[in-house]
Amino acid sequence: MAHHHHAPGHGDHRHEQGRHGQGHDHEHLDWAELAPLLESQAELFTPLYEHALAWLAKEVTEPGLIVDAGSGPGVISGLFAETFPGARIVAVDGSEPLLERARARAERLGAADRFATLTGDMPGVLAELDYPADLLWASRSIHHLGDQGAALAACVERLARGGTLAVMEGGLSSRFLPRDIGFGRPGLQARIDAVEADRFTRMREELPGSVAVVEDWPAMLTAAGLHHTRSRTFLLDIPAPVPDRARAYVADSLTRTREVLGEYLDPDDRVTLDRLVDPDDPASVHHRPDVFVLAAHTVHSGVRPV
């Protein structure tokens, strides 16, 4: 497949950024430059990931090999190492600079002896795994591949019998601000969502080998040959007043939205966004007391028949 770096799942929820504009021109991105940002954002989302992994751990008991496909800088890979102390972890990504960070994180966690990385594009790179996976995790990386059904089938091929595939796809658009922020037209984030949804559709249509499919993930997992499909949505709820790192995440998200989606928004909304991201404006997200982070990500999983 084209070097699409599949990465914007980047488990480390680049897709939040994907949805906020950054992800869909990802072949032009400098991953090394983005790495610190991706890492800090993923760390912010750690409570959500921990709940998702605890949910998986109820059914996936003592996996020998866990593969994090589209791992980014390895924040979720590190959580897998902590959640499953007996497992070997392989982080897979198209970006070597991000995998360097993943290895450094494993070292800091004391898990380097059971941690490996694999560089290459999804899903073809999975053929290079030495062993089938007991758990294969793909966080918001599948939707960056033209033929999602074929990508899921390729993931299933790399599962051990009785192994689990878990994909984080869908959920709800994140919210950072009240509907009425005191200037501009109320409902800014809903209008941004509509623009992003159109942009996401265009991104999908322009992918190499793009295949339109009903985005019913449990049905897609079943079609790929899995049984016992289930879905669950996990929340990240950081109410106002937010800590500094959450505020920085909101400012960055809206700045990228302004850069990437600004031309598609109406002029009034562009002016509103400009104020929201201007550190010198007291009404910006850098200073407002009402900024919050509310995000919902859905995980779908299924089991390869024994």
Order of alpha helices (4+ residues) and beta strands (2+ residues): alpha-alpha-alpha-beta-alpha-beta-alpha-beta-beta-alpha-beta-alpha-alpha-beta-alpha-alpha-beta
